[in-house]
Amino acid sequence: MAVTVRVPGPLRRLTNGSAEVSVEGGTVKDALQNLDATYPGFRDRLYDDAGQLRQFINIYVNDSDIRFGQGLDTPVGERDELSIVPAVAGGGRS
């Protein structure tokens, strides 16, 4: 089942500049594996050496953060959008 993946600006060089790509997958984990198979380089940027999502990477299915659901086992369907959102840190001194 194809799912749309929304790719953040810093990772679009892996998708030849595309902001959205379509990959197969029944779960978030499957979709991310197929994303890396189709567009190599995603695994290194999304996962740490232990195979866990990096702490600063947030994944959403539609508007729901997978961390508050089934995590990588969250099911995805034909009309779902999977968004990769790098956490933004910072703030300046006033």
C-alpha positions as CSV (number, residue, x, y, z in Angstrom):
1,M,0.0,0.0,0.0
2,A,1.5,3.3,-1.0
3,V,1.9,6.1,1.5
4,T,3.0,9.7,0.9
5,V,6.1,10.8,2.7
6,R,6.7,14.5,3.3
7,V,10.4,15.2,3.2
8,P,11.9,18.1,5.1
9,G,14.2,20.6,3.3
10,P,17.5,19.3,4.6
11,L,16.8,15.8,3.4
12,R,15.4,16.6,0.0
13,R,18.8,16.2,-1.6
14,L,18.2,12.4,-1.1
15,T,15.0,12.6,-3.1
16,N,16.4,14.7,-5.9
17,G,14.7,17.8,-4.5
18,S,11.2,16.3,-4.1
19,A,9.2,17.5,-1.1
20,E,6.9,14.5,-1.3
21,V,7.5,10.9,-2.4
22,S,5.4,7.8,-2.5
23,V,6.6,4.5,-1.0
24,E,5.0,1.2,-0.1
25,G,4.4,0.1,3.5
26,G,1.8,-1.1,5.9
27,T,3.5,0.4,8.9
28,V,5.8,3.4,9.5
29,K,8.7,1.0,9.9
30,D,8.0,-0.6,6.5
31,A,7.5,2.8,4.8
32,L,10.8,4.1,6.2
33,Q,12.7,0.9,5.1
34,N,11.3,1.3,1.6
35,L,12.1,5.0,1.6
36,D,15.7,4.2,2.3
37,A,15.7,1.4,-0.3
38,T,14.4,3.8,-3.0
39,Y,16.3,6.9,-1.8
40,P,19.5,5.6,-0.1
41,G,20.8,7.7,2.8
42,F,17.6,8.0,4.9
43,R,18.5,5.2,7.3
44,D,21.8,6.9,8.4
45,R,20.0,10.2,9.0
46,L,16.9,8.8,10.8
47,Y,18.3,6.0,12.9
48,D,21.1,5.7,15.4
49,D,23.7,2.9,15.6
50,A,21.3,0.9,17.8
51,G,18.6,1.0,15.1
52,Q,16.4,3.4,17.1
53,L,14.9,6.6,15.6
54,R,17.3,9.4,16.4
55,Q,16.1,11.5,19.4
56,F,15.8,14.7,17.3
57,I,13.7,13.1,14.6
58,N,9.9,13.2,14.9
59,I,7.6,11.2,12.7
60,Y,3.9,12.0,12.2
61,V,1.2,10.0,10.5
62,N,-1.2,12.7,9.4
63,D,-1.2,14.9,12.5
64,S,-0.4,12.3,15.1
65,D,3.1,11.9,16.6
66,I,3.9,8.2,16.4
67,R,5.7,8.4,19.8
68,F,2.3,8.7,21.5
69,G,0.8,5.7,19.6
70,Q,2.3,2.5,18.3
71,G,5.7,4.0,17.4
72,L,7.3,2.5,14.3
73,D,4.5,-0.2,14.3
74,T,1.9,2.5,13.6
75,P,-0.2,1.4,10.6
76,V,-0.3,3.5,7.5
77,G,-2.7,3.4,4.6
78,E,-3.3,4.6,1.1
79,R,-4.4,8.2,2.0
80,D,-2.0,8.7,4.9
81,E,0.8,11.2,5.0
82,L,3.9,10.4,6.8
83,S,5.9,13.5,7.8
84,I,9.6,13.5,8.9
85,V,10.1,16.5,11.1
86,P,13.6,17.2,12.5
87,A,13.3,18.8,16.0
88,V,14.4,22.4,16.1
89,A,16.5,23.5,19.0
90,G,17.8,26.8,19.8
91,G,16.7,30.1,21.0
92,G,18.8,33.1,21.5
93,R,19.8,35.2,24.4
94,S,17.9,38.4,24.8
